[in-house]
Amino acid sequence: MQAIVNHLIQLQELLMIKDEQKVLGGTEHLQRMDASILTMKNELRGDVRLTFDRLQKKDFLVIVPVSDGICAACGLRLPISLVQQVRMCKEIQACPSCARMLFAPEVRPKRIPGRVRRTDPPKVGISRFTSHSLMIPKLEAVDKEGAIKELAFKMETEGFVDKAGKLVEEALRREAIISTAVSHGVAFPHVRGIEGGGLTLALGMSQKGIQFDGDNNLSKLIFFMVIPIAASAFYLKLLSGLTEALMKPEARKALLAEKDDPEKLWKALVKVTRSTIK
Ligand SMILES: [Zn+2]
């Protein structure tokens, strides 16, 4: 049964990557992805396939992790006996509230929920997901792996996530499926299914540019994100807001000009995304 669960997780990941590609306007891989999706669906056991298709009609979250005894999609606290059955994995279990299929994740990195101070002003726009402490105006890295490492360890050092090393591994696995580099020297490496808090974003810049895909496009603005499963739909909105903002050459220029001070880079990021990320 673990093999079926792994198959379902991969299938769902492919469907999500397809949605990402649509948002980012990358059409060249879509056909290839559709073919892989169909093959993977056809390999499913009949009853599992029916359940998958039925759930997929409602929402693109079909199989979700149990995180600290809670369904990561709808937030229901699951009965302990059910959590145990999910762990044993003899049959696929469903959440009694949202009906999605459940799986027990291996030990994964977690988002560490930050303490919110009452005196903080209410946050709006992109400042809900990031902070000046997560800006790296000058990445030391010269390659993709190095850049992802620097950003993931920044998140760990600043107390936003744990197990940065594992995050790096997963982000690179995701890059191997389809590069997250888009046009205009921007890349969006990320890891999905990081539970424990909200979506989090770190930004690193490289004036020289770093090669993120097989082509010779160099990425200068690298946005690294960790995404809880329940925020998957929202992540697509954020991605589209960022892409829209960064289409404008003056927005990219404004960010790239802040090569020394994380605080100033953060302010510039808030400013250029003000109208596209609400
Ligand atoms: Zn649920």
py3Dmol code that shows the C-alpha trace and the ligand (Angstrom):
import py3Dmol

protein = """\
ATOM      1  CA  MET A   1       0.000   0.000   0.000  1.00  0.00           C
ATOM      2  CA  GLN A   2       2.926   2.352   0.659  1.00  0.00           C
ATOM      3  CA  ALA A   3       3.777   2.069  -3.047  1.00  0.00           C
ATOM      4  CA  ILE A   4       0.263   3.221  -4.017  1.00  0.00           C
ATOM      5  CA  VAL A   5       0.482   6.114  -1.563  1.00  0.00           C
ATOM      6  CA  ASN A   6       3.840   7.180  -3.037  1.00  0.00           C
ATOM      7  CA  HIS A   7       2.385   6.896  -6.527  1.00  0.00           C
ATOM      8  CA  LEU A   8      -0.557   9.126  -5.541  1.00  0.00           C
ATOM      9  CA  ILE A   9       1.730  11.722  -3.972  1.00  0.00           C
ATOM     10  CA  GLN A  10       3.841  11.881  -7.122  1.00  0.00           C
ATOM     11  CA  LEU A  11       0.777  12.119  -9.323  1.00  0.00           C
ATOM     12  CA  GLN A  12      -0.599  14.982  -7.245  1.00  0.00           C
ATOM     13  CA  GLU A  13       2.783  16.732  -7.358  1.00  0.00           C
ATOM     14  CA  LEU A  14       2.805  16.493 -11.159  1.00  0.00           C
ATOM     15  CA  LEU A  15      -0.684  18.006 -11.331  1.00  0.00           C
ATOM     16  CA  MET A  16       0.435  20.859  -9.093  1.00  0.00           C
ATOM     17  CA  ILE A  17       3.550  21.465 -11.172  1.00  0.00           C
ATOM     18  CA  LYS A  18       1.316  21.604 -14.211  1.00  0.00           C
ATOM     19  CA  ASP A  19      -0.757  24.349 -12.532  1.00  0.00           C
ATOM     20  CA  GLU A  20       2.458  26.198 -11.665  1.00  0.00           C
ATOM     21  CA  GLN A  21       3.619  26.028 -15.275  1.00  0.00           C
ATOM     22  CA  LYS A  22       0.292  27.451 -16.416  1.00  0.00           C
ATOM     23  CA  VAL A  23       0.673  30.403 -14.046  1.00  0.00           C
ATOM     24  CA  LEU A  24       4.248  30.966 -15.184  1.00  0.00           C
ATOM     25  CA  GLY A  25       3.277  30.710 -18.841  1.00  0.00           C
ATOM     26  CA  GLY A  26       5.586  27.781 -19.575  1.00  0.00           C
ATOM     27  CA  THR A  27       3.729  25.858 -22.282  1.00  0.00           C
ATOM     28  CA  GLU A  28       6.536  23.790 -23.774  1.00  0.00           C
ATOM     29  CA  HIS A  29       6.475  21.137 -21.049  1.00  0.00           C
ATOM     30  CA  LEU A  30       2.704  20.900 -20.705  1.00  0.00           C
ATOM     31  CA  GLN A  31       2.214  18.169 -23.294  1.00  0.00           C
ATOM     32  CA  ARG A  32       4.946  16.022 -21.845  1.00  0.00           C
ATOM     33  CA  MET A  33       3.441  16.486 -18.395  1.00  0.00           C
ATOM     34  CA  ASP A  34      -0.042  15.553 -19.593  1.00  0.00           C
ATOM     35  CA  ALA A  35       1.349  12.316 -20.999  1.00  0.00           C
ATOM     36  CA  SER A  36       3.082  11.430 -17.704  1.00  0.00           C
ATOM     37  CA  ILE A  37      -0.045  12.295 -15.735  1.00  0.00           C
ATOM     38  CA  LEU A  38      -2.176  10.022 -17.896  1.00  0.00           C
ATOM     39  CA  THR A  39       0.306   7.162 -17.646  1.00  0.00           C
ATOM     40  CA  MET A  40       0.422   7.480 -13.864  1.00  0.00           C
ATOM     41  CA  LYS A  41      -3.375   7.564 -13.646  1.00  0.00           C
ATOM     42  CA  ASN A  42      -3.701   4.461 -15.787  1.00  0.00           C
ATOM     43  CA  GLU A  43      -1.363   2.599 -13.469  1.00  0.00           C
ATOM     44  CA  LEU A  44      -3.646   3.138 -10.479  1.00  0.00           C
ATOM     45  CA  ARG A  45      -5.855   0.376  -9.104  1.00  0.00           C
ATOM     46  CA  GLY A  46      -9.449   0.869 -10.357  1.00  0.00           C
ATOM     47  CA  ASP A  47     -11.060   1.859  -7.047  1.00  0.00           C
ATOM     48  CA  VAL A  48      -8.183   4.168  -6.115  1.00  0.00           C
ATOM     49  CA  ARG A  49      -8.380   5.850  -9.505  1.00  0.00           C
ATOM     50  CA  LEU A  50     -12.127   6.443  -9.044  1.00  0.00           C
ATOM     51  CA  THR A  51     -11.529   8.040  -5.646  1.00  0.00           C
ATOM     52  CA  PHE A  52      -8.687  10.116  -7.083  1.00  0.00           C
ATOM     53  CA  ASP A  53     -10.822  11.425  -9.953  1.00  0.00           C
ATOM     54  CA  ARG A  54     -13.766  12.146  -7.669  1.00  0.00           C
ATOM     55  CA  LEU A  55     -11.632  14.139  -5.217  1.00  0.00           C
ATOM     56  CA  GLN A  56      -9.762  15.918  -7.982  1.00  0.00           C
ATOM     57  CA  LYS A  57     -13.024  17.340  -9.315  1.00  0.00           C
ATOM     58  CA  LYS A  58     -13.511  19.189  -6.028  1.00  0.00           C
ATOM     59  CA  ASP A  59     -10.036  20.505  -5.489  1.00  0.00           C
ATOM     60  CA  PHE A  60      -6.449  19.736  -6.500  1.00  0.00           C
ATOM     61  CA  LEU A  61      -5.561  18.463  -3.041  1.00  0.00           C
ATOM     62  CA  VAL A  62      -6.320  14.761  -3.173  1.00  0.00           C
ATOM     63  CA  ILE A  63      -3.865  13.144  -0.789  1.00  0.00           C
ATOM     64  CA  VAL A  64      -2.617  15.145   2.181  1.00  0.00           C
ATOM     65  CA  PRO A  65      -0.260  14.543   5.097  1.00  0.00           C
ATOM     66  CA  VAL A  66      -1.324  14.040   8.692  1.00  0.00           C
ATOM     67  CA  SER A  67       0.636  16.632  10.630  1.00  0.00           C
ATOM     68  CA  ASP A  68       0.680  16.305  14.438  1.00  0.00           C
ATOM     69  CA  GLY A  69      -2.558  14.317  14.285  1.00  0.00           C
ATOM     70  CA  ILE A  70      -4.285  16.946  12.156  1.00  0.00           C
ATOM     71  CA  CYS A  71      -5.488  16.712   8.538  1.00  0.00           C
ATOM     72  CA  ALA A  72      -3.186  19.196   6.775  1.00  0.00           C
ATOM     73  CA  ALA A  73      -5.924  20.225   4.346  1.00  0.00           C
ATOM     74  CA  CYS A  74      -8.982  20.910   6.513  1.00  0.00           C
ATOM     75  CA  GLY A  75      -7.401  21.109   9.972  1.00  0.00           C
ATOM     76  CA  LEU A  76      -9.565  18.417  11.605  1.00  0.00           C
ATOM     77  CA  ARG A  77      -7.969  16.723  14.600  1.00  0.00           C
ATOM     78  CA  LEU A  78      -8.135  13.036  13.690  1.00  0.00           C
ATOM     79  CA  PRO A  79      -8.998  10.235  16.122  1.00  0.00           C
ATOM     80  CA  ILE A  80      -5.832   8.544  17.409  1.00  0.00           C
ATOM     81  CA  SER A  81      -6.945   5.176  16.037  1.00  0.00           C
ATOM     82  CA  LEU A  82      -7.224   6.693  12.556  1.00  0.00           C
ATOM     83  CA  VAL A  83      -3.769   8.286  12.812  1.00  0.00           C
ATOM     84  CA  GLN A  84      -2.411   4.830  13.709  1.00  0.00           C
ATOM     85  CA  GLN A  85      -4.144   3.231  10.732  1.00  0.00           C
ATOM     86  CA  VAL A  86      -2.691   5.901   8.451  1.00  0.00           C
ATOM     87  CA  ARG A  87       0.772   5.095   9.831  1.00  0.00           C
ATOM     88  CA  MET A  88       0.310   1.342   9.347  1.00  0.00           C
ATOM     89  CA  CYS A  89      -0.782   1.999   5.781  1.00  0.00           C
ATOM     90  CA  LYS A  90      -2.635  -1.280   5.158  1.00  0.00           C
ATOM     91  CA  GLU A  91      -5.525   0.459   3.439  1.00  0.00           C
ATOM     92  CA  ILE A  92      -5.850   4.037   2.235  1.00  0.00           C
ATOM     93  CA  GLN A  93      -7.635   6.068   4.911  1.00  0.00           C
ATOM     94  CA  ALA A  94      -9.785   9.140   4.335  1.00  0.00           C
ATOM     95  CA  CYS A  95     -10.292  12.257   6.439  1.00  0.00           C
ATOM     96  CA  PRO A  96     -13.776  12.032   8.040  1.00  0.00           C
ATOM     97  CA  SER A  97     -14.341  15.737   7.409  1.00  0.00           C
ATOM     98  CA  CYS A  98     -12.951  16.600   3.954  1.00  0.00           C
ATOM     99  CA  ALA A  99     -12.799  13.009   2.573  1.00  0.00           C
ATOM    100  CA  ARG A 100      -9.283  13.496   1.186  1.00  0.00           C
ATOM    101  CA  MET A 101      -6.900  10.551   1.306  1.00  0.00           C
ATOM    102  CA  LEU A 102      -4.353  10.694   4.112  1.00  0.00           C
ATOM    103  CA  PHE A 103      -0.729   9.710   4.404  1.00  0.00           C
ATOM    104  CA  ALA A 104       1.848   9.729   7.181  1.00  0.00           C
ATOM    105  CA  PRO A 105       4.825  11.771   6.044  1.00  0.00           C
ATOM    106  CA  GLU A 106       8.355  10.669   6.819  1.00  0.00           C
ATOM    107  CA  VAL A 107      10.143  13.004   9.193  1.00  0.00           C
ATOM    108  CA  ARG A 108      10.135  16.285   7.333  1.00  0.00           C
ATOM    109  CA  PRO A 109      11.332  19.796   7.954  1.00  0.00           C
ATOM    110  CA  LYS A 110       8.802  21.997   9.691  1.00  0.00           C
ATOM    111  CA  ARG A 111       7.857  25.615   9.597  1.00  0.00           C
ATOM    112  CA  ILE A 112       8.403  27.071  13.071  1.00  0.00           C
ATOM    113  CA  PRO A 113       5.436  29.319  13.859  1.00  0.00           C
ATOM    114  CA  GLY A 114       6.720  32.731  14.884  1.00  0.00           C
ATOM    115  CA  ARG A 115       5.471  34.528  17.934  1.00  0.00           C
ATOM    116  CA  VAL A 116       3.233  37.378  16.921  1.00  0.00           C
ATOM    117  CA  ARG A 117       3.679  40.464  19.051  1.00  0.00           C
ATOM    118  CA  ARG A 118       0.484  42.311  19.772  1.00  0.00           C
ATOM    119  CA  THR A 119       2.135  45.660  19.092  1.00  0.00           C
ATOM    120  CA  ASP A 120       3.128  44.714  15.540  1.00  0.00           C
ATOM    121  CA  PRO A 121       1.141  46.605  12.926  1.00  0.00           C
ATOM    122  CA  PRO A 122      -1.177  44.378  10.873  1.00  0.00           C
ATOM    123  CA  LYS A 123       0.739  43.005   7.929  1.00  0.00           C
ATOM    124  CA  VAL A 124      -0.455  43.279   4.374  1.00  0.00           C
ATOM    125  CA  GLY A 125       0.773  42.178   0.955  1.00  0.00           C
ATOM    126  CA  ILE A 126       3.998  40.250   0.641  1.00  0.00           C
ATOM    127  CA  SER A 127       5.168  41.209   4.140  1.00  0.00           C
ATOM    128  CA  ARG A 128       2.842  38.502   5.495  1.00  0.00           C
ATOM    129  CA  PHE A 129       5.143  35.832   4.060  1.00  0.00           C
ATOM    130  CA  THR A 130       8.585  37.241   4.387  1.00  0.00           C
ATOM    131  CA  SER A 131      10.741  39.526   6.458  1.00  0.00           C
ATOM    132  CA  HIS A 132      13.794  41.701   6.004  1.00  0.00           C
ATOM    133  CA  SER A 133      15.729  38.977   7.842  1.00  0.00           C
ATOM    134  CA  LEU A 134      15.047  36.646   4.878  1.00  0.00           C
ATOM    135  CA  MET A 135      16.620  38.880   2.241  1.00  0.00           C
ATOM    136  CA  ILE A 136      20.096  38.097   0.882  1.00  0.00           C
ATOM    137  CA  PRO A 137      21.113  41.032  -1.348  1.00  0.00           C
ATOM    138  CA  LYS A 138      24.355  39.342  -2.376  1.00  0.00           C
ATOM    139  CA  LEU A 139      24.331  35.566  -2.653  1.00  0.00           C
ATOM    140  CA  GLU A 140      27.745  34.003  -2.313  1.00  0.00           C
ATOM    141  CA  ALA A 141      26.629  30.969  -4.289  1.00  0.00           C
ATOM    142  CA  VAL A 142      27.592  30.562  -7.929  1.00  0.00           C
ATOM    143  CA  ASP A 143      25.342  27.620  -8.749  1.00  0.00           C
ATOM    144  CA  LYS A 144      21.785  26.435  -8.243  1.00  0.00           C
ATOM    145  CA  GLU A 145      22.475  24.042  -5.394  1.00  0.00           C
ATOM    146  CA  GLY A 146      24.546  26.653  -3.593  1.00  0.00           C
ATOM    147  CA  ALA A 147      21.839  29.310  -3.952  1.00  0.00           C
ATOM    148  CA  ILE A 148      19.096  27.012  -2.630  1.00  0.00           C
ATOM    149  CA  LYS A 149      21.358  26.007   0.252  1.00  0.00           C
ATOM    150  CA  GLU A 150      22.102  29.596   1.190  1.00  0.00           C
ATOM    151  CA  LEU A 151      18.409  30.514   1.178  1.00  0.00           C
ATOM    152  CA  ALA A 152      17.258  27.410   3.077  1.00  0.00           C
ATOM    153  CA  PHE A 153      19.924  27.831   5.764  1.00  0.00           C
ATOM    154  CA  LYS A 154      19.013  31.511   6.052  1.00  0.00           C
ATOM    155  CA  MET A 155      15.464  30.422   6.888  1.00  0.00           C
ATOM    156  CA  GLU A 156      16.804  27.999   9.480  1.00  0.00           C
ATOM    157  CA  THR A 157      19.215  30.503  11.047  1.00  0.00           C
ATOM    158  CA  GLU A 158      16.443  33.079  11.331  1.00  0.00           C
ATOM    159  CA  GLY A 159      14.226  30.542  13.098  1.00  0.00           C
ATOM    160  CA  PHE A 160      11.596  30.006  10.387  1.00  0.00           C
ATOM    161  CA  VAL A 161      12.220  26.329   9.602  1.00  0.00           C
ATOM    162  CA  ASP A 162      14.198  23.376  10.872  1.00  0.00           C
ATOM    163  CA  LYS A 163      16.216  20.746   8.939  1.00  0.00           C
ATOM    164  CA  ALA A 164      17.398  23.075   6.181  1.00  0.00           C
ATOM    165  CA  GLY A 165      19.547  20.304   4.722  1.00  0.00           C
ATOM    166  CA  LYS A 166      16.464  18.221   4.023  1.00  0.00           C
ATOM    167  CA  LEU A 167      14.729  21.236   2.477  1.00  0.00           C
ATOM    168  CA  VAL A 168      17.640  21.635   0.069  1.00  0.00           C
ATOM    169  CA  GLU A 169      17.352  17.973  -0.967  1.00  0.00           C
ATOM    170  CA  GLU A 170      13.639  18.295  -1.630  1.00  0.00           C
ATOM    171  CA  ALA A 171      13.947  21.580  -3.505  1.00  0.00           C
ATOM    172  CA  LEU A 172      16.592  20.032  -5.776  1.00  0.00           C
ATOM    173  CA  ARG A 173      14.375  16.995  -6.375  1.00  0.00           C
ATOM    174  CA  ARG A 174      11.615  19.390  -7.450  1.00  0.00           C
ATOM    175  CA  GLU A 175      14.039  21.277  -9.759  1.00  0.00           C
ATOM    176  CA  ALA A 176      14.951  17.980 -11.400  1.00  0.00           C
ATOM    177  CA  ILE A 177      11.366  17.498 -12.645  1.00  0.00           C
ATOM    178  CA  ILE A 178      11.127  20.907 -14.333  1.00  0.00           C
ATOM    179  CA  SER A 179      13.314  23.898 -13.591  1.00  0.00           C
ATOM    180  CA  THR A 180      11.549  26.703 -11.735  1.00  0.00           C
ATOM    181  CA  ALA A 181      13.462  29.354 -13.683  1.00  0.00           C
ATOM    182  CA  VAL A 182      11.253  31.673 -15.717  1.00  0.00           C
ATOM    183  CA  SER A 183      12.000  34.513 -18.077  1.00  0.00           C
ATOM    184  CA  HIS A 184      13.621  37.821 -17.086  1.00  0.00           C
ATOM    185  CA  GLY A 185      16.192  36.168 -14.811  1.00  0.00           C
ATOM    186  CA  VAL A 186      13.778  35.036 -12.105  1.00  0.00           C
ATOM    187  CA  ALA A 187      13.561  31.601 -10.436  1.00  0.00           C
ATOM    188  CA  PHE A 188      11.116  30.175  -7.885  1.00  0.00           C
ATOM    189  CA  PRO A 189      12.665  27.119  -6.226  1.00  0.00           C
ATOM    190  CA  HIS A 190      10.360  25.696  -3.548  1.00  0.00           C
ATOM    191  CA  VAL A 191       9.337  22.840  -1.285  1.00  0.00           C
ATOM    192  CA  ARG A 192       5.723  21.847  -0.758  1.00  0.00           C
ATOM    193  CA  GLY A 193       4.163  20.199   2.265  1.00  0.00           C
ATOM    194  CA  ILE A 194       6.119  22.044   4.956  1.00  0.00           C
ATOM    195  CA  GLU A 195       3.586  22.072   7.782  1.00  0.00           C
ATOM    196  CA  GLY A 196       3.586  23.920  11.076  1.00  0.00           C
ATOM    197  CA  GLY A 197       3.025  27.500   9.969  1.00  0.00           C
ATOM    198  CA  GLY A 198       2.353  29.707   6.983  1.00  0.00           C
ATOM    199  CA  LEU A 199       3.903  30.051   3.578  1.00  0.00           C
ATOM    200  CA  THR A 200       7.378  31.578   3.812  1.00  0.00           C
ATOM    201  CA  LEU A 201       9.519  33.284   1.230  1.00  0.00           C
ATOM    202  CA  ALA A 202      13.207  34.206   1.149  1.00  0.00           C
ATOM    203  CA  LEU A 203      14.830  36.248  -1.620  1.00  0.00           C
ATOM    204  CA  GLY A 204      18.416  36.000  -2.782  1.00  0.00           C
ATOM    205  CA  MET A 205      20.073  38.070  -5.503  1.00  0.00           C
ATOM    206  CA  SER A 206      23.019  37.432  -7.717  1.00  0.00           C
ATOM    207  CA  GLN A 207      24.193  40.285  -9.935  1.00  0.00           C
ATOM    208  CA  LYS A 208      26.120  37.879 -12.160  1.00  0.00           C
ATOM    209  CA  GLY A 209      23.241  35.432 -12.363  1.00  0.00           C
ATOM    210  CA  ILE A 210      23.057  31.718 -11.620  1.00  0.00           C
ATOM    211  CA  GLN A 211      22.169  28.998 -14.080  1.00  0.00           C
ATOM    212  CA  PHE A 212      18.887  27.410 -13.019  1.00  0.00           C
ATOM    213  CA  ASP A 213      17.836  25.525 -16.114  1.00  0.00           C
ATOM    214  CA  GLY A 214      19.522  23.726 -18.992  1.00  0.00           C
ATOM    215  CA  ASP A 215      19.408  26.827 -21.172  1.00  0.00           C
ATOM    216  CA  ASN A 216      21.761  29.691 -20.783  1.00  0.00           C
ATOM    217  CA  ASN A 217      19.271  31.928 -19.003  1.00  0.00           C
ATOM    218  CA  LEU A 218      20.803  33.166 -15.809  1.00  0.00           C
ATOM    219  CA  SER A 219      18.631  33.841 -12.758  1.00  0.00           C
ATOM    220  CA  LYS A 220      19.423  36.961 -10.779  1.00  0.00           C
ATOM    221  CA  LEU A 221      16.368  37.075  -8.520  1.00  0.00           C
ATOM    222  CA  ILE A 222      15.822  33.810  -6.673  1.00  0.00           C
ATOM    223  CA  PHE A 223      12.678  33.424  -4.583  1.00  0.00           C
ATOM    224  CA  PHE A 224      12.791  30.383  -2.321  1.00  0.00           C
ATOM    225  CA  MET A 225       9.470  29.308  -0.810  1.00  0.00           C
ATOM    226  CA  VAL A 226       8.267  26.709   1.673  1.00  0.00           C
ATOM    227  CA  ILE A 227       4.591  25.929   1.268  1.00  0.00           C
ATOM    228  CA  PRO A 228       2.212  24.178   3.683  1.00  0.00           C
ATOM    229  CA  ILE A 229      -0.143  21.873   1.811  1.00  0.00           C
ATOM    230  CA  ALA A 230      -3.246  23.897   2.752  1.00  0.00           C
ATOM    231  CA  ALA A 231      -1.653  27.008   1.205  1.00  0.00           C
ATOM    232  CA  SER A 232      -1.159  25.355  -2.207  1.00  0.00           C
ATOM    233  CA  ALA A 233      -3.917  27.332  -3.926  1.00  0.00           C
ATOM    234  CA  PHE A 234      -2.760  30.536  -2.330  1.00  0.00           C
ATOM    235  CA  TYR A 235       0.809  29.826  -3.428  1.00  0.00           C
ATOM    236  CA  LEU A 236      -0.344  29.905  -7.057  1.00  0.00           C
ATOM    237  CA  LYS A 237      -1.848  33.357  -6.478  1.00  0.00           C
ATOM    238  CA  LEU A 238       1.361  34.589  -4.873  1.00  0.00           C
ATOM    239  CA  LEU A 239       3.363  33.149  -7.761  1.00  0.00           C
ATOM    240  CA  SER A 240       1.171  34.926 -10.273  1.00  0.00           C
ATOM    241  CA  GLY A 241       1.374  38.217  -8.308  1.00  0.00           C
ATOM    242  CA  LEU A 242       5.161  37.994  -8.211  1.00  0.00           C
ATOM    243  CA  THR A 243       5.434  37.121 -11.900  1.00  0.00           C
ATOM    244  CA  GLU A 244       3.149  39.995 -12.820  1.00  0.00           C
ATOM    245  CA  ALA A 245       5.158  42.487 -10.754  1.00  0.00           C
ATOM    246  CA  LEU A 246       8.480  41.263 -12.126  1.00  0.00           C
ATOM    247  CA  MET A 247       7.424  41.516 -15.759  1.00  0.00           C
ATOM    248  CA  LYS A 248       8.143  45.216 -15.464  1.00  0.00           C
ATOM    249  CA  PRO A 249      11.828  45.941 -16.119  1.00  0.00           C
ATOM    250  CA  GLU A 250      11.745  48.855 -13.654  1.00  0.00           C
ATOM    251  CA  ALA A 251      10.592  46.516 -10.865  1.00  0.00           C
ATOM    252  CA  ARG A 252      13.507  44.145 -11.472  1.00  0.00           C
ATOM    253  CA  LYS A 253      15.858  47.099 -11.677  1.00  0.00           C
ATOM    254  CA  ALA A 254      14.565  48.494  -8.383  1.00  0.00           C
ATOM    255  CA  LEU A 255      15.278  45.177  -6.621  1.00  0.00           C
ATOM    256  CA  LEU A 256      18.671  44.617  -8.223  1.00  0.00           C
ATOM    257  CA  ALA A 257      19.737  48.127  -7.204  1.00  0.00           C
ATOM    258  CA  GLU A 258      19.511  47.156  -3.511  1.00  0.00           C
ATOM    259  CA  LYS A 259      22.658  45.055  -3.426  1.00  0.00           C
ATOM    260  CA  ASP A 260      23.903  45.930   0.048  1.00  0.00           C
ATOM    261  CA  ASP A 261      21.160  46.335   2.596  1.00  0.00           C
ATOM    262  CA  PRO A 262      18.604  43.564   3.359  1.00  0.00           C
ATOM    263  CA  GLU A 263      16.222  46.093   4.928  1.00  0.00           C
ATOM    264  CA  LYS A 264      16.219  48.255   1.788  1.00  0.00           C
ATOM    265  CA  LEU A 265      15.796  45.210  -0.446  1.00  0.00           C
ATOM    266  CA  TRP A 266      12.802  44.175   1.612  1.00  0.00           C
ATOM    267  CA  LYS A 267      11.244  47.620   1.307  1.00  0.00           C
ATOM    268  CA  ALA A 268      11.806  47.576  -2.449  1.00  0.00           C
ATOM    269  CA  LEU A 269      10.151  44.139  -2.672  1.00  0.00           C
ATOM    270  CA  VAL A 270       7.119  45.368  -0.713  1.00  0.00           C
ATOM    271  CA  LYS A 271       6.893  48.394  -2.967  1.00  0.00           C
ATOM    272  CA  VAL A 272       7.124  46.637  -6.345  1.00  0.00           C
ATOM    273  CA  THR A 273       4.551  44.000  -5.365  1.00  0.00           C
ATOM    274  CA  ARG A 274       2.113  46.403  -3.712  1.00  0.00           C
ATOM    275  CA  SER A 275      -0.417  46.374  -6.534  1.00  0.00           C
ATOM    276  CA  THR A 276      -0.106  42.705  -7.519  1.00  0.00           C
ATOM    277  CA  ILE A 277      -0.043  40.971  -4.114  1.00  0.00           C
ATOM    278  CA  LYS A 278      -2.918  41.935  -1.852  1.00  0.00           C
TER     279      LYS A 278
END
"""
ligand_1 = """\
1
ZN
Zn -9.493 16.804 6.129
"""
view = py3Dmol.view(width=600, height=400)
view.addModel(protein, "pdb")
view.setStyle({"model": 0}, {"cartoon": {"style": "trace"}})
view.addModel(ligand_1, "xyz")
view.setStyle({"model": 1}, {"stick": {}})
view.zoomTo()
view.show()
